[in-house]
């Protein structure tokens, strides 16, 4: 690892491919440690100063399939509580099933000398974080989200990120910088969220209001204009969006202000 940015996961790494000369790769390698086996997808680029590099758009960590590989993997510092010696002891005890034991039967690790309740808890937490990173990267990049944004999602929601996104994909547009309504809507549709779901309608209204504020400089929109714009975005009749607007107002995500005899004004 030649360079690493802990904020966004972007790294410069030196790799040793099988049966090929070493190469340099750049990209979002959150959680990668020296000794990891990786499978990369991306493209070759020619940097004017650093020469030919592989620009990774996504990656998978390949779990080792040999005893020596397992010892290097578990002893690399990725899993807190397992240094090189303790990792070797775990692999000697459980062989190629070591990862399965850590994942599904971690209490068995108590048989290893030096692994008490506190160390076992560190191992559990660290393993959950490692698996969480992998699940988020695979899940989101599989839905067309860039690895950089996937890292932001993991930073925001932690190991429960996949469950959080499945429960309400539209929260991404509200809570993750770089994810707009259209991206969240694409993910939601792929996950089978109905077109007329309250979450989709509320997210569409918020998007229309933000577009009016950011793109056109409006402080507010008249309610009928807002619902018409949201209806066009969502493919819905504006009259059907009143309940969604009321839901946003009840949670104080928008403020609806009466303006005498005029149509009510809706503010963020």
Secondary structure, 3 states (H helix, E strand, C coil): CCEECCCCCEEEEEECCCCCCCEEEEEECCCCCCCCEEEEEEEEEEECCCEEEEEEEEEEEECCCCHHHHHHHHCCCCCCCCCHHHHHHHHHHHHHHHHHHHHHCHHHHHHCCCCCHHHHHHHHHHHHHHHHHHHHHHHHHCCCCCHHHHHHHHHHHHHHHHHHHHHCCCHHHHHCCCCCHHHHHHHHHHCCCCCCCHHHHHHHHHHHHHHHHHHHCCCCEEHHHHHHHHHHHHCCCHHHHHHHHHHHHHCCCCEEEEECCEEEEEEC
